[in-house]
């Protein structure tokens, strides 16, 4: 899954579950961004590149989401 796909999926889940989702590009260096899902946050690497399975699992866990939502 690419970074952009991950961000889009989180925004979709936020819309369905009525949870505030936002991006803060200023809280990231270079191509990194901070993605907020409710009161939780994670750092997303370059949105154009693939996210490895370990990093993807960690980001999902940091946001408190269910891995089944990303299959």
MDTraj code that builds the backbone (N, CA, C; nanometers):
import mdtraj as md
import numpy as np

residues = "UNK UNK UNK UNK UNK UNK UNK UNK UNK UNK UNK UNK UNK UNK UNK UNK UNK UNK UNK UNK UNK UNK UNK UNK UNK UNK UNK UNK UNK UNK UNK UNK UNK UNK UNK UNK UNK UNK UNK UNK UNK UNK UNK UNK UNK UNK UNK UNK UNK UNK UNK UNK UNK UNK UNK UNK UNK UNK UNK UNK UNK UNK UNK UNK UNK UNK UNK UNK UNK UNK UNK".split()
xyz = np.array([
    [0.0843, -0.1163, 0.0000],
    [0.0000, 0.0000, 0.0000],
    [0.0894, 0.1234, 0.0000],
    [0.0549, 0.2186, -0.0843],
    [0.1298, 0.3436, -0.0896],
    [0.0802, 0.4379, 0.0186],
    [0.1622, 0.5348, 0.0518],
    [0.1276, 0.6300, 0.1561],
    [-0.0015, 0.7047, 0.1262],
    [-0.0216, 0.7426, 0.0007],
    [-0.1439, 0.8153, -0.0372],
    [-0.2676, 0.7275, -0.0168],
    [-0.2564, 0.6003, -0.0504],
    [-0.3683, 0.5081, -0.0308],
    [-0.4014, 0.4958, 0.1178],
    [-0.2990, 0.4895, 0.2019],
    [-0.3195, 0.4813, 0.3461],
    [-0.3931, 0.6044, 0.3973],
    [-0.3479, 0.7221, 0.3574],
    [-0.4106, 0.8471, 0.4007],
    [-0.5560, 0.8513, 0.3548],
    [-0.5813, 0.8140, 0.2295],
    [-0.7183, 0.8136, 0.1772],
    [-0.8074, 0.7178, 0.2556],
    [-0.7557, 0.5998, 0.2888],
    [-0.8339, 0.5014, 0.3639],
    [-0.8665, 0.5534, 0.5036],
    [-0.7701, 0.6199, 0.5684],
    [-0.7952, 0.6760, 0.7012],
    [-0.9019, 0.7852, 0.6933],
    [-0.8965, 0.8696, 0.5900],
    [-0.9989, 0.9729, 0.5731],
    [-1.1360, 0.9098, 0.5501],
    [-1.1417, 0.8026, 0.4713],
    [-1.2684, 0.7324, 0.4479],
    [-1.3244, 0.6757, 0.5785],
    [-1.2380, 0.6119, 0.6575],
    [-1.2814, 0.5552, 0.7851],
    [-1.3288, 0.6647, 0.8802],
    [-1.2612, 0.7765, 0.8811],
    [-1.3023, 0.8880, 0.9655],
    [-1.4387, 0.9415, 0.9267],
    [-1.4651, 0.9466, 0.7973],
    [-1.5948, 0.9936, 0.7507],
    [-1.7070, 0.8992, 0.7889],
    [-1.6825, 0.7696, 0.7759],
    [-1.7837, 0.6695, 0.8096],
    [-1.8088, 0.6662, 0.9607],
    [-1.7024, 0.6798, 1.0393],
    [-1.7128, 0.6672, 1.1848],
    [-1.7287, 0.8007, 1.2564],
    [-1.7382, 0.9079, 1.1792],
    [-1.7556, 1.0425, 1.2338],
    [-1.6418, 1.0795, 1.3292],
    [-1.5188, 1.0555, 1.2840],
    [-1.3980, 1.0889, 1.3590],
    [-1.3219, 1.1946, 1.2799],
    [-1.2751, 1.2983, 1.3476],
    [-1.2008, 1.4050, 1.2813],
    [-1.0657, 1.3524, 1.2333],
    [-1.0353, 1.3748, 1.1057],
    [-0.9075, 1.3353, 1.0472],
    [-0.8475, 1.4586, 0.9820],
    [-0.7189, 1.4810, 1.0072],
    [-0.6528, 1.5947, 0.9431],
    [-0.5058, 1.5644, 0.9206],
    [-0.4480, 1.6416, 0.8312],
    [-0.3057, 1.6307, 0.7984],
    [-0.2387, 1.7609, 0.8382],
    [-0.1223, 1.7492, 0.8977],
    [-0.0415, 1.8663, 0.9304],
    [0.0934, 1.8494, 0.8619],
    [0.1082, 1.9140, 0.7468],
    [0.2327, 1.9022, 0.6701],
    [0.3465, 1.9795, 0.7352],
    [0.3140, 2.0762, 0.8189],
    [0.4187, 2.1540, 0.8858],
    [0.4870, 2.0729, 0.9948],
    [0.4185, 1.9714, 1.0479],
    [0.4770, 1.8866, 1.1515],
    [0.5410, 1.7639, 1.0875],
    [0.6202, 1.7862, 0.9878],
    [0.6926, 1.6795, 0.9225],
    [0.8096, 1.7387, 0.8483],
    [0.9106, 1.6601, 0.8309],
    [1.0299, 1.7107, 0.7647],
    [1.0381, 1.6504, 0.6247],
    [1.0648, 1.7316, 0.5271],
    [1.0743, 1.6814, 0.3906],
    [0.9394, 1.6336, 0.3414],
    [0.9315, 1.5075, 0.3032],
    [0.8070, 1.4530, 0.2496],
    [0.7195, 1.3897, 0.3570],
    [0.7616, 1.3942, 0.4833],
    [0.6846, 1.3354, 0.5925],
    [0.5713, 1.4290, 0.6355],
    [0.4597, 1.3704, 0.6781],
    [0.3468, 1.4469, 0.7297],
    [0.2998, 1.3827, 0.8600],
    [0.2273, 1.4591, 0.9396],
    [0.1629, 1.4050, 1.0586],
    [0.0156, 1.3886, 1.0263],
    [-0.0359, 1.2674, 1.0479],
    [-0.1751, 1.2355, 1.0219],
    [-0.2455, 1.2159, 1.1554],
    [-0.3520, 1.2917, 1.1791],
    [-0.4288, 1.2836, 1.3030],
    [-0.5606, 1.2116, 1.2762],
    [-0.5940, 1.1180, 1.3630],
    [-0.7213, 1.0464, 1.3590],
    [-0.7813, 1.0593, 1.4986],
    [-0.8749, 1.1522, 1.5137],
    [-0.9267, 1.1827, 1.6469],
    [-0.8150, 1.2410, 1.7308],
    [-0.7897, 1.1836, 1.8471],
    [-0.6832, 1.2312, 1.9349],
    [-0.5512, 1.1601, 1.9147],
    [-0.5438, 1.0700, 1.8167],
    [-0.4211, 0.9941, 1.7931],
    [-0.3511, 1.0449, 1.6687],
    [-0.2214, 1.0142, 1.6583],
    [-0.1460, 1.0608, 1.5422],
    [-0.0403, 0.9596, 1.5029],
    [0.0035, 0.9716, 1.3788],
    [0.1145, 0.8927, 1.3277],
    [0.1864, 0.9747, 1.2217],
    [0.3072, 0.9371, 1.1918],
    [0.3854, 1.0018, 1.0873],
    [0.3772, 0.9165, 0.9615],
    [0.3470, 0.9801, 0.8491],
    [0.3407, 0.9109, 0.7204],
    [0.4617, 0.9547, 0.6390],
    [0.5361, 0.8566, 0.5904],
    [0.6512, 0.8862, 0.5061],
    [0.6039, 0.9431, 0.3731],
    [0.6899, 0.9453, 0.2787],
    [0.6588, 0.9932, 0.1442],
    [0.5308, 0.9259, 0.0942],
    [0.4305, 1.0057, 0.0613],
    [0.3006, 0.9509, 0.0204],
    [0.3043, 0.8851, -0.1162],
    [0.4125, 0.9009, -0.1885],
    [0.4228, 0.8407, -0.3223],
    [0.4857, 0.7021, -0.3200],
    [0.5448, 0.6640, -0.2075],
    [0.6173, 0.5371, -0.1999],
    [0.5398, 0.4314, -0.1234],
    [0.5804, 0.3072, -0.1429],
    [0.5191, 0.1938, -0.0740],
    [0.5539, 0.1971, 0.0747],
    [0.4584, 0.1544, 0.1564],
    [0.4802, 0.1403, 0.2999],
    [0.5009, -0.0081, 0.3271],
    [0.6091, -0.0423, 0.3930],
    [0.6375, -0.1819, 0.4256],
    [0.5361, -0.2371, 0.5243],
    [0.5221, -0.3691, 0.5299],
    [0.4204, -0.4297, 0.6158],
    [0.4397, -0.4007, 0.7649],
    [0.5627, -0.3955, 0.8120],
    [0.5876, -0.3664, 0.9528],
    [0.5519, -0.2235, 0.9893],
    [0.5912, -0.1295, 0.9041],
    [0.5594, 0.0115, 0.9285],
    [0.4092, 0.0346, 0.9170],
    [0.3459, -0.0294, 0.8207],
    [0.2009, -0.0157, 0.8043],
    [0.1283, -0.0640, 0.9303],
    [0.1685, -0.1783, 0.9833],
    [0.1072, -0.2312, 1.1048],
    [0.1277, -0.1355, 1.2224],
    [0.2455, -0.0768, 1.2331],
    [0.2737, 0.0167, 1.3425],
    [0.1888, 0.1429, 1.3299],
    [0.1720, 0.1935, 1.2083],
    [0.0916, 0.3138, 1.1878],
    [-0.0556, 0.2875, 1.2198],
    [-0.1049, 0.1722, 1.1802],
    [-0.2438, 0.1350, 1.2098],
    [-0.2630, 0.1251, 1.3612],
    [-0.1667, 0.0646, 1.4292],
    [-0.1723, 0.0497, 1.5743],
    [-0.1674, 0.1868, 1.6429],
    [-0.0824, 0.2777, 1.5948],
    [-0.0707, 0.4106, 1.6545],
    [-0.2015, 0.4886, 1.6438],
    [-0.2764, 0.4664, 1.5370],
    [-0.4040, 0.5356, 1.5194],
    [-0.5190, 0.4638, 1.5886],
    [-0.4934, 0.3450, 1.6420],
    [-0.5968, 0.2699, 1.7120],
    [-0.7003, 0.2096, 1.6194],
    [-0.6601, 0.1780, 1.4973],
    [-0.7517, 0.1213, 1.3977],
    [-0.7374, -0.0302, 1.3919],
    [-0.8306, -0.0940, 1.3256],
    [-0.8307, -0.2388, 1.3097],
    [-0.7581, -0.2749, 1.1797],
    [-0.6600, -0.3651, 1.1842],
    [-0.5888, -0.4037, 1.0617],
    [-0.6812, -0.4603, 0.9542],
    [-0.7960, -0.5145, 0.9923],
    [-0.8903, -0.5681, 0.8934],
    [-0.9439, -0.4596, 0.7994],
    [-0.9426, -0.3344, 0.8448],
    [-0.9910, -0.2236, 0.7617],
    [-0.8957, -0.1914, 0.6468],
    [-0.7758, -0.2490, 0.6490],
    [-0.6741, -0.2161, 0.5491],
    [-0.6411, -0.3336, 0.4582],
    [-0.7285, -0.4317, 0.4517],
    [-0.7047, -0.5452, 0.3633],
    [-0.7787, -0.5311, 0.2352],
])
top = md.Topology()
chain = top.add_chain()
for i, resn in enumerate(residues, 1):
    res = top.add_residue(resn, chain, resSeq=i)
    for name in ("N", "CA", "C"):
        top.add_atom(name, md.element.get_by_symbol(name[0]), res)
traj = md.Trajectory(xyz[None], top)
